[in-house]
Amino acid sequence: MAGGNGTSPCASCKLLRRRCAQDCIFAPYFPSDDPHKFAIVHKVFGASNVSKMLQELPVHQRTDAVSSLVYEANARVRDPVYGCVGAISCLQNQVSELQMQLAVAQAEILCIQMQQESTVLPSQPIDSCIDNERTYFLNNSLPQYLNFPSSSSSNVIHDSLKMEGIFGHDMVS
């Protein structure tokens, strides 16, 4: 039973228990040594639908299409409701959180630079001055910069940035 690759039937023909023709559309993309790859795509999309999709595409785009189908099928099995959209959303949330952390770090650098440029009153400790500038920036400038509503942004910053600052205390207290 020689298939599209010349040695054995492809994973799709094995799973579907049919003879693998020399011109099998699945053979180049679903080799017999990786049966799980086709099984998961077949479970989510169906062999007939995958065959139709591959036939409508130019040959040079089919490898990428199969790769996308495998990724989407795996994501759908892991998360039946959201699929790959859930993974994308999670990554976008991580990017947003990292951008917020970067903005806070830049604000802290700005506060330090402002502190070094200005003279501090002898009765006012350096840390409290920096804390006041940081609090002002976080409550007034940062929410507008990040397009967050001002009421929830300080909670998000407070919860996500409980880490030590340059001075050895919490960045947001």
C-alpha positions, -999 to 999 in steps of 0.1 A, spaced: 0 0 0 23 28 -12 10 63 -5 18 98 -17 53 96 -2 61 62 -18 66 41 14 35 40 35 1 56 35 0 91 49 -15 98 84 -48 109 70 -53 77 49 -42 56 78 -67 73 101 -95 72 76 -86 36 66 -84 42 29 -59 35 2 -34 64 -2 -33 74 -38 -2 87 -55 -18 122 -58 -32 122 -22 -36 159 -12 -28 151 25 4 131 19 29 160 16 16 176 48 6 148 71 33 121 70 27 87 84 53 92 112 32 120 128 -4 106 130 -14 129 158 -10 160 136 -38 149 112 -59 133 139 -63 166 158 -70 186 126 -95 160 115 -112 161 149 -116 199 148 -121 207 111 -130 174 94 -111 157 66 -134 169 39 -132 205 49 -94 204 52 -92 187 17 -114 215 2 -92 242 19 -60 227 6 -74 223 -29 -84 259 -31 -49 272 -21 -19 275 -44 7 247 -37 32 272 -23 8 283 5 -4 249 16 24 241 40 17 274 59 -20 267 58 -15 232 73 7 247 100 -20 272 109 -47 245 109 -26 224 133 -20 254 156 -57 264 156 -68 228 162 -44 224 191 -56 257 206 -93 247 201 -87 214 219 -69 231 248 -96 259 250 -128 248 233 -145 282 238 -119 307 227 -93 286 208 -64 305 195 -82 338 202 -78 330 239 -40 325 234 -38 358 215 -58 376 241 -35 363 269 -4 375 250 -20 409 244 -27 412 281 9 403 289 21 430 264 -2 456 281 11 447 315 47 449 304 40 483 288 25 495 320 55 482 340 78 500 315 58 532 319 61 530 357 98 524 354 102 554 331 82 575 356 105 564 384 136 573 363 120 607 356 114 612 393 150 604 401 162 627 374 139 655 386 152 649 421 188 652 411 182 684 392 162 702 419 172 711 454 155 693 482 144 712 513 164 700 543 133 691 563 119 669 535 134 634 531 144 623 496 122 592 496 90 610 505 96 636 477 101 608 452 70 590 465 50 622 461 62 628 426 56 591 417 21 591 433 12 623 413 24 608 381 6 575 386 -27 591 395 -26 620 370 -4 613 340 0 575 337 -37 566 334 -42 591 305 -10 578 288 -22 542 290 -59 550 282 -71 533 313 -100 548 334 -84 566 363 -103 547 390 -91 513 381 -56 521 369 -42 527 403 -55 494 414 -40 476 384 -7 493 390 -7 487 427 -15 449 423 8 442 394 38 462 405 44 450 441 82 447 436 111 465 451 121 498 436 155 513 433 154 525 469 145 491 484 109 497 491 77 489 472 74 509 441 37 515 449 26 516 485 
